[in-house]
Amino acid sequence: MNIIKFPNREDYAKICERPQMDTSQLSAIVEGVLKDIRENGDKAVKAYEEKFDKVSLDSLAVTEAEIAEAEQLVDKKLMDALVLAHNNIARFHEAQKFNGEKVETAPGVTCWQKSIAIEKVGLYIPGGTAPLFSTVLMLATPAKIAGCKEIVLCTPPNREGKVNPAILMAAKVAGVSKIFKAGGVQAIGAMAYGTETVPKVYKIFGPGNQFVMAAKQQVSLHDVAIDMPAGPSEVCVIADETSNPVFVAADLLSQAEHGLDSQVLFITTSEDMLQRVITETEKQLAALPRKEMAEASLKNSQFVLVKDSEEAMALSNAYAPEHLIIATKDYEALAEKVVNAGSVFLGSYACESAGDYASGTNHTLPTHGYALAYNGVNLDSYNRKVTFQHLTKEGVATIGPAVVCMAENEQLEAHANAMRVRVKEVL
């Protein structure tokens, strides 16, 4: 961890830098795999599954028998947890439903919006360093609520050709339509282009490694929409002299164990708290099963002592974290000053893990500073808002002359004439 005390504002940009990986060859590799998937479909997907996931597959589709088998393998305690989390996620996202109102913008001119679900969506669920069954709930639950007709899920199988049972049960609980055994770039390509087995979708959601992210960005240029650009996961924790160092260290490490390129930013107004959190982090790190991964992540991380809460919030907003935990006594006041963040956790007891699993908010969030301009996945992510308008004769009389005038001045005569012929009829 890098310890920084009382930085100047001009130092913030350096503090906010994310870990950079060498991607010079990545784009070409991804482009080659995607081209193969586009041209050769299932055959190419299976070949890459054998190459990258070390599994030979007869079929890409998960069968009903495999889902039934998985149901016997997931213990009741985990199944109950999945149902609880799903219910909370559903409750939160149900509240986001859009009700468009008709607005008379001028006499005889009525405009409104209607929210219409994307018909086919694709969900990518990683299965590498950890089986992210929670992400199934986060992505499929709002898709189902939105009314998406087809919810397609791709996830890599293990070397026996089996998908993690908890992923299958989460998919069943959340209402996924079809599940396929495909990981990495080949999964993104399959959903973007469609194969003999995997349907083409209109928008792809879900996290992944640098290859998956590159694939999503490449296919988004011409073939399919994506949820958001993304990078490695991250958290910012803001603490003061009243914070609980055990809680803070646990929050930092819960993020650090995500991956080698994950990052944590700790900001505090108390030098004593800084030292206590450093000590506690080292203590808890030693007991973690994923110690080496968390340790590597901490090398990318910054522990920063600032003068006051104003500086703490200024640095946090400059960083634009995926997750922001405000563990100070005045968290409500500081929450009002949040400008850039994916998801915010307030007070000592609101750990990031709550949002990652079961509080109800969505954990698919903008990383790598994209919170400056993007929000996380929500119900609107699965909808398009289509605008409607209706003009009566009165409406033509009201706005027609202005429309003709504006079109003429833009030198678009056909535009002007389309309204002019109507104006002549009603006036």
Secondary structure, 3 states (H helix, E strand, C coil): CEEEECCCHHHHHHHCCCCCCCCCCHHHHHHHHHHHHHHHHHHHHHHHHHHHCCCCCCCCECCHHHHHHHHHHCCHHHHHHHHHHHHHHHHHHHCCCCCCCCEEEECCEEEEEEEEECCEEEEECCCCCCCCHHHHHHHHHHHHHHCCCEEEEEECCCCCCCCCHHHHHHHHHHCCCEEEECCHHHHHHHHHHCCCCCCCCCEEECCCCHHHHHHHHHHCCCCCEECCCCCCCEEEEEECCCCCHHHHHHHHHHHHCCCCCCEEEEEECCHHHHHHHHHHHHHHHHCCCCHHHHHHHHHCCEEEECCCHHHHHHHHHHHCCCEEEEECCCHHHHHCCCCCCCEEEECCCCCHHHHHHCCCCCCCCCCCCHHHCCCCCCHHHHEEEEEEEEECHHHHHHHHHHHHHHHHHCCCHHHHHHHHHHHHHHC
